[in-house]
Amino acid sequence: MPYRLHDLFERNRQWAREVEAERPGFFTKLLAQQEPQYLWIGCADSRVPANEILGLLPGDVFVHRNVANVVVHSDLNALSVMQYAIDQLHVRHLIVVGHYGCGGVTAALHDRRVGLADNWLRHVKDVRHKHRAFLDRLPDDARRLAALCELNVLEQSLNACETTVVQDAWSRGQVVVVHGWVYGLHNGLLEDLEMTVRGPGEVAAAYDRALAAIHLRGGASALAAQASAAQAGAAPAAPFSEAPCAALAAPAVRPAPGAA
C-alpha cells in the first residue's frame, strides 16, 4: 500500500487547476483577504464537509469541528475559534450543525464505551439525561436517536448563545445570529431546527419554540425522509446504522494478546 499519498497531491493539483480556470485570480484574491460571513461548528464526521454541503468556496465559511458538534464553556479550542471568527473576522452567522446517525450521539444514547472520547461524550449524555422523559416516550431506538441528534444541536446552540464571546458581541451591538441545523446523511439536505437567535432577549423563546417542534416531530420526520430517499433509490447507507461517525458507534475489535 503506498504511504506517500501521491494520489492526493495529484487530486489537489487538479482541483487547483479547475478552480483557477473557472475563476482566474481566485487564489491571489484569497491570499489577500479572509472575509467569511459564516462560522460552522459541526461534527468531525468525514461525511459532513461544511463547504461542500453549503456549496461555498474556500474563504466563505470559517469551520470548527469536533466529535458530536459539542459547544462547552470549558473548551478553549472552540471558544478561541468563536472569538477569532466573531471579533476578528466579524462573521455574522454562527451555525451549529449536527447530523442524523451521529456515532457520538449513538454512543451516548446507548452508554457505549468507546475510549477516551467517553469523557467528551459526557456532554451529550447530559443532553440525554436532561430530556430523558421525552426520549423514553418515543416508540423505538431509531426515533430516539434522531430526536437526540436534534436535541444535541439545540443544547449546543444554547451553549453557544451563552458563551462570553457571543454575549460580549451582542452587548456591543455586533450582529451575530446563532442557528441550529441538522444534516441528513441519507439525502444531503440541511434542516433548520428553528433555533435562530439574534440577541440575548430571543434566546429563551427560540429555545422553547425549537424544543416544542422537536417534541412534535418525535424523530418521525427524519425517518420519513430516510424512507423516502430509500424509495427513490438512494444508497442504502442508513443514517441510523449502528456504526457511523468515526467508528464511535462500536469499538474496534482488537486481536487477542499474542495473536499474529
N, C-alpha and C positions, 0 to 999 in steps of 0.2 A: 504494500500500500504506500503511495507516495506521501512523504512527510513535509515537503516544501510547499505544497498547495499552489503550484504554478497555475492550475486552472482558475483559481480565484483571482489571481493577478490579471490573467487574460480577460476574465469577465469584467474586472474593474476597468481595464483599458478600453474594452468595447463599450461599456456603459458611458465612460467619459467622452469617447468619440461621438456617440449618439447624442448625448446631451449638448455637446458643443456644436454639433451640426444643426440641431434643432433650434438652439438659442445661442448664436455666436456671441462670445464675450461673457457667457454666463459665469464661468469660474473667476474671471477677473473681477466682475462685479461682486461676486460672493466674497472674495477676499477683502474687498474694500469695506464691507459693512455686514452686520448681522441685525436684522430688524424683524424678528418673528413676532406675530401677534398672539401666538398660542403657546401655552405650556401644557404638555401632555404628561400626566402621571399615570402610567399604565403598568400592566403585568410584564414580567420578563419573558413570558412565553414567546417562542420564536415565531409563532403563527399570528402574532398580533403586532405587526410593524406600523408605527404611527404614520409615517409619511405616505406609505403606500395606501393605507386604509383611507386616509383623508384626501388622497390624490394631490398631495403637495410636494414641492421640490425641496432639496436641501436648503436650509436657511429660512424656511417658512414656519417651522414648528420646533420649539425647544422641548427636549424629551428627558424625562426621568422614569426609569423602570425598576421594579423590584418584584419579588415573588408576591403575587396576590394583590398588587396595586395598593399597598398599605401606606397610610399617612399617619405618623405618630409624632408626638411633640418632642420625643427624645432622639429622633433620627436626624442627626446633624447633616447627614448626606442629603436627604430630601429637603430639609429646611434651607440648606445652603443653595441648592438648585432653585428653590422657590424665591429666595431672597435675591439671587442674581437675576433671575428672569424678570421679577417684578420691579426691583429697584434700579437695575442697570439697563436691562433690555426693554423695560416698560411694556411687557406683554399685557394684553387687555383681557385675555381669557385663560383661566386655569381649568383644565378639563381632567377630571379623574375618570379613568376608563377601565372597567373590568370586562370580563368576558365569560360567557356561559361555558360550563365544563372546566373551569379553572381547577387545576390539580391541587393548588394550595388550599383552595376553598373546600375541595373534596376531602383532603386530608383532615382539615379542621372539623368538617361536618361529622366525620366518622371516627374521630380520635385516632387517626392512623399515624403511627410514629414514622418519621422519615429521616431523622438525624438532627443535625444542628439547626435546620430550619424549623424544628418544632418550637423553638423559642420565639422565632419570628412569627410563626402562625398562631402563637398565643393571642395575638391581637385579633385575628379572625375568629378564634374561639370565643373571645369576648363578645364579638358581634352575635355569634350563635347563641350564647347564653342570654344576652340581652333580649333576644327575640325568640327564645325557646318556645314559649307558649304558642306563638303563631306557627312556627315551623312544625311543632308536634301535631298540629291540627291538619296539616297537609296530608293527602292520602298516600303518597309514596315518596321514595328517595329521589326520584327524578325531579319532582316538583320542589322538594326541599332544597336540592342542590341549586336549581335555577333561582329560587327565591333567595337563598343565602348569597349567591353571586350578586344579586341586585341589592340586597341589604348591605353587603360589604361595601359596595360602591357608595351607597347612601351614607353610611357611617364615616367612611374615609373622606367623603366630600364635606361632611360636617366638621371633621377634624381639620380639614384644610381651611375652612372658614374661621376656625377658632385659633389658628396659629397667630403668633405675634406678627409674622410677616404680612399676612393678609389684613389683619386688624389694623396694623400701622398704616398700610396703604390706604385703606378706607378712611382712616381718621384724618389723613391729609388730603382727602378728596380725589385720590387717584382712581381711575376707572379700572377695576378688576372684577370680572364676573366669574364666579365659580360654577362649574357644571358637573353633573354626574351622569355618565353614559355607560352603556353596556354593549359589548360587541358579540355578534353571533358567528361562531366559527362555521356554523352549518350553512350560512347564506352570505357572509361577508358584509352584513349590514350593521350599522350603529343604531342604537335605540336610546332616545332621550328619556331619562327617568324623571324628568321634571324637577330635579334638584338644581334649580338655577337661581343664583343669589348674587345680587348687585351691591349689597351693603349689609351692615350688621342688623338693621331693622327688618330684613327679609328672611333671616336665617330660620327662625322658628316656624314661620308659616310655610316656607318652601319645604322644610323637612317634613312637617306634618302632611302636606299635600302629596309629596313623593311617597311617604310611608303608606298613606291610605291607598294610593294607586297600586303599590306592591301587594298590599293585603287583598285588594280586589282581584288582581291577576292570579295570585297564589301560584306563580310559576307556570300557569297554563299557557300564556302567550308564547313563551319561549318553546315549549313543547309543540305547540301548534305550528310554529314557524319551522321547527325541525321536521315535523311530519310532512309539511307542505314541500320543503326542499327535497325530501326523500322521494316524494311522489313525482317531482319534476325531474328526477334522475340525477340529483346531486350525489357526490361521492359519499359513501357510507361512513365517513369518519364522524361519528356522532359526537356532539359536544358534551354529552353526558356519559361518555365512556369512563371506565374506571382507571385509565392510565394516561391522562393527558398532562400537559404543562410541566415540562422539565422533569418528568418521571417522578413527580411528587406523590401521585396517587397510589403508587405501590413501590415499596422499597426494592432495590435491585437484589437479585439472587446472587449471593457470594459463594464461591467454591468452598468446600469443606477444607479444614486445615490439612495440609499435606497433599491436596489434590494437584494434579499437574496443570 
